[in-house]
Amino acid sequence: MSQQVAPRATGTTGTPRPPHKHALDVAHPPPGPGNTRAVLLPVAVVLLIGTVFVSVYLAAFHAPRPHQLRVGTTEIGTAQAHLNQDLERVAPGGFTVETYPDESAARDAVQDRKIYAAYLGDGKLLYGSANGAAVTATVTTAFGSVAHAEHHELAVEDVAPAAAGDTRGLSVFYAAFGLVLAGYLFGMTTYQLAPRLQYRWRMASLALFGIVGGLLIATIAGSTGFGALPGSFVPLVTVIALMGAAVGGTTMVLLRLFGSAGVSLASILMLILGNSSSGGIMPAAYLPGWLRPLSEILPVGVGVRAMQGLSRFQNDGLTRALVILPLWILGAALVLYLKDVYRRETPAPERAAVPA
């Protein structure tokens, strides 16, 4: 029995039209003999990233100590001078002391995370366990010495308690780390799986990733799940979605600008520097001076602070997140438009005719 063979497509002139080839349809060349670059480059790249990871995290957390950690007091005059001296003796350069007129103002400042603790004199300390175990240990130890110098026993009151589902104050770090990892992987796979996807659909995909990621993490970590982030659901979803889209968009930009090297750059910027400076493990005041400013500008640190504020600290950091995170997204969208659309649509200049 003869087999039917489908006719090949023809052009307008009747000549056979070559089949369309997609970038991912091209067959890979057969394996060839090894060379020094092919052998050494992957080893060098992954070891470099691993070395940066170990170095950054050890620099940040091997022996953390506070640097100008904000605390408050209602004491004035000689009593406050003695307080400053005692704190400087316990942790040189570790604290910045602000003065409040009464206990109510100091309590509000701790609950808003304007300060991390408030000493009211006579051995009484207000603090917030939602700041994490490291901060709690720091302030109770330091002000315990202050109270002892005043011949008092330290009496503490937790005015910003940790959530019941987050007794160690670390859940926000793990939630953010998972989202950042997902954003990094999205930024890579969107160009690997669909290198010719139109710009508007790629931006739609980025928006969908952010929204669904925000819904998933807020549902899992929020009041409907583990109760680790018991903030208002819609604002929490909004912040998480913006943070995920910012990380994904930045990864896409680095990939388009620097090719395969952009993957490594994105892992260093977002996964290593972003997560280590996020404040999810301990506040930025515990970080080395060179790492501290990143918590104020990278999407991870900005988003983590807003997530913590929504959950336990009267929306601290929310306004900043709603300004900075969209700027990251818009910046990424602009660069990708210039790279993927504008350059393609700009006609090449015509060459001047050469006279015979």
C-alpha positions, -999 to 999 in steps of 0.1 A, spaced: 0 0 0 14 34 -10 17 61 17 2 95 12 29 123 15 17 157 24 26 183 -2 52 209 9 40 245 12 48 267 -18 54 304 -21 36 327 -45 60 317 -73 53 280 -69 87 273 -54 88 252 -23 88 273 9 113 263 35 98 253 68 98 279 95 123 273 122 119 284 158 150 292 179 142 261 201 136 238 171 172 240 158 190 208 164 220 210 188 254 202 172 268 168 180 291 167 210 327 175 202 360 171 220 364 190 253 384 222 256 398 241 286 371 268 286 342 244 284 357 224 313 367 253 336 340 279 330 311 261 347 333 252 376 345 288 380 310 304 377 292 281 403 321 283 427 322 321 424 284 322 433 289 298 461 318 318 475 298 350 473 269 333 491 291 320 520 311 352 523 280 375 524 260 354 548 290 349 572 298 386 570 263 394 579 255 367 605 286 350 620 287 375 649 259 400 646 259 430 668 237 461 667 248 493 650 228 524 661 197 503 670 169 528 678 157 527 714 138 552 735 134 564 771 113 587 792 142 596 814 157 630 811 187 649 825 212 631 846 192 598 845 193 598 807 231 606 807 237 576 829 215 555 806 236 565 776 268 557 794 256 523 805 244 514 770 277 525 755 296 504 780 275 473 772 275 477 734 298 506 721 280 523 692 252 498 694 223 521 703 207 555 694 185 568 723 154 590 716 135 608 742 97 605 747 75 626 770 56 598 786 50 560 787 21 563 762 42 579 735 70 554 741 46 525 738 32 538 705 68 542 692 76 506 699 43 494 684 50 514 653 86 502 652 100 537 653 121 522 681 128 486 691 125 491 729 117 519 754 131 522 789 108 539 814 131 540 844 129 521 876 138 489 857 107 489 834 113 480 797 88 480 768 98 458 738 83 438 709 90 401 705 78 404 669 112 419 661 127 385 666 148 366 691 180 385 683 165 419 691 147 406 722 180 392 735 199 424 727 175 448 744 168 427 775 205 421 781 215 457 776 187 472 797 191 445 823 226 460 829 211 494 830 184 484 856 211 466 877 232 498 877 200 516 891 196 488 917 164 475 901 153 441 887 144 444 850 106 442 844 97 437 808 64 441 789 59 428 754 38 455 736 43 441 701 41 403 705 51 378 678 23 361 659 11 328 673 22 311 641 56 328 641 71 325 675 107 330 663 99 359 639 116 341 610 85 331 589 87 363 568 122 355 558 113 320 545 82 333 528 102 361 511 130 337 502 106 313 484 90 342 465 124 356 455 135 322 443 103 318 423 108 353 408 144 345 398 133 312 382 104 329 364 128 355 349 150 328 335 123 304 322 102 330 305 129 335 279 140 299 278 105 285 271 92 313 250 121 334 235 98 349 208 69 358 230 55 393 222 63 420 247 28 426 258 22 389 265 55 386 284 44 416 306 10 399 311 29 367 321 50 387 346 18 403 361 1 370 363 31 355 381 31 383 407 -6 382 414 -8 344 417 24 343 438 10 370 461 -23 351 465 -5 318 472 20 331 498 -5 353 516 -29 323 518 -2 299 530 16 322 555 -13 345 564 -43 341 587 -59 315 564 -28 292 566 -1 290 592 -9 324 608 27 336 605 17 368 587 -16 378 602 -20 411 584 -49 423 562 -52 400 533 -55 424 503 -26 447 513 -4 417 520 -12 402 486 -5 435 470 30 439 486 39 402 479 28 405 443 47 437 437 78 422 453 76 390 432 71 410 400 100 433 408 124 404 413 111 386 382 113 417 361 149 425 373 160 390 365 146 393 330 164 426 325 198 412 336 192 382 313 185 403 283 213 428 289 241 403 298 230 370 284 239 339 303 261 361 327 229 379 337 216 346 353 246 347 377 243 384 383 206 380 392 214 352 417 240 374 434 218 405 434 184 391 444 190 357 460 222 365 479 224 402 485 187 407 485 178 380 510 207 385 533 199 423 537 161 418 538 157 422 576 138 389 577 164 373 600 172 404 620 169 441 614 192 460 591 209 476 622 227 443 627 242 442 593 277 454 582 278 490 571 284 480 534 253 457 534 229 479 554 218 504 526 207 475 504 178 468 527 163 502 518 164 499 481 164 462 469 129 448 464 134 420 490 142 443 519 115 468 510 89 441 507 99 423 539 96 454 560 61 461 546 51 425 553 63 427 589 46 461 593 13 448 580 14 418 603 26 434 636 38 470 634 9 493 624 17 491 586 53 502 591 70 503 557 38 500 536 39 534 520 76 530 511 69 496 495 40 510 474 64 536 460 97 517 455 84 483 443 63 497 414 94 518 404 114 485 400 87 470 379 82 500 357 120 503 352 123 467 342 93 471 318 109 501 302 143 484 297 126 453 283 105 474 259 136 492 246 154 459 242 127 437 228 104 462 209 120 495 202 152 482 187 133 458 165 109 484 152 136 510 145 144 508 108 181 504 99 196 535 82 198 533 45 232 531 30 241 559 5 244 547 -31 279 543 -43 284 559 -78 295 536 -105 
